Amino acid sequence: MPRPLTDRERSVLDALLAAEFDGVADLREQAKTVVVGGICGCGCPSIDFDHSTGERGTWVRVNAGIRDSHGDGLFLYTMGPWLGGIEYVGVGETDPREFPDSSLLTVTPAS
């Protein structure tokens, strides 16, 4: 299953990592070579990055709202110090099959 990120996934990851927060420099370095290791079974665009760290637990690092949506968004999470994935959060009855264009994101570090 491991595969390269699509252009849209790469663009969204880069937009999420443009926010400034503790540890972002290391995550930006990881992002240069990260690959997709899994996708959500429901059909939404959520992805998990491929790595075997043995880390347990996840931490939300940044949240992103989607301009002109009705509450949809996404967040970047880590597993310990490693990129974990990007989770799509939809409030509608159906989810899109790919992430929104990165220019539509309003990104804020998680508190």
N, C-alpha and C positions, 0 to 999 in steps of 0.2 A: 504493500500500500504506500509506503513513503513516496511522496511526489513533490515536485517543486510547487511553490505558491503560484497561483495564477497572477496575471498582471493586476487585477482588481484586488486580490488578497494582499499582494505586496504593497500596493498603494495605500490601503487601509492600515496595514501594520506600520508603515512609515509615518502616516498621519498620527496614529496613536502614540508612537514613540517620539513625536515632535514635542510633546508636553515635557516639562521639566519636573522631575521628581527624583527622590533618592534611588540610586541604582540604575537610572536610565542609561547611563553610558555603557554599562556592561550589557544591558539588554539590546542596545543598538548594535553592539559588536556581535552578539549572538544572532541577531536578525539577518546579518549578512549571509549566513549559511543555513538558516532554519528551513526545514521542510515540513510539509503536512503529513502527519502520521495517522490522522483519523478525522472523520466527519460526523456530524450529528445524524442520527438515524431517522429523525423526523422529516428531513429534507430541507431544513433551514440552512443558511450558509455557515453556521458555526463550524470552526475547525480546531483541532488539537494539533500541537506541534509534536514532532517525533523526537523523542529522547528517552533514555532510560536512566533517570537520576536516582530512583529509589526514594525520592522526596514524597512526603505525604502532606496533604493539605494544599489549598489554593488561596491566593491572595489577589484581590482585584487591585490593579495598579492605576488604570485610567478608565473613565467612563466617557462615552460619546453619545450625544443626542444626534438625531438625524433631522436636519432642517426640512420643513414642510411635511413631516410625518405627524401622526397622531399619538406620539409617545414612544415610538420605536427607538431603539438604541442598540449599542453594543458596548462590550467592555473587554479589556485586555487583562488576562490573569497570568500569574506566575505560579510555579510550583517550587517553593524555596527560591533560590536565586535564578531559576531557569524560566525561559518563556514557556508558558503552558498552552495558551491558545487564545482565540478570539471568539467570544460568545455573542450571538445575535439575540436580542430581546425584543420580541414583537408583541404588540397588544391587539393586533387585528386578528381576524379569523384565519388568514393565510399568511405565510411567510414568503418572502422572496427567495429565489434560488441562488442569488449571489449578493454579496455585500453592496451597499450603496456606493455611489461615487464618493471618493474621499473628500471632495470639495464641499460636500453637504454635511460634513461632520463638525460638531462643536465638541472639542475634546477638553476634558478637565481631569486633573489628577484626582484619584480617589482619596478620601480622607480617612 
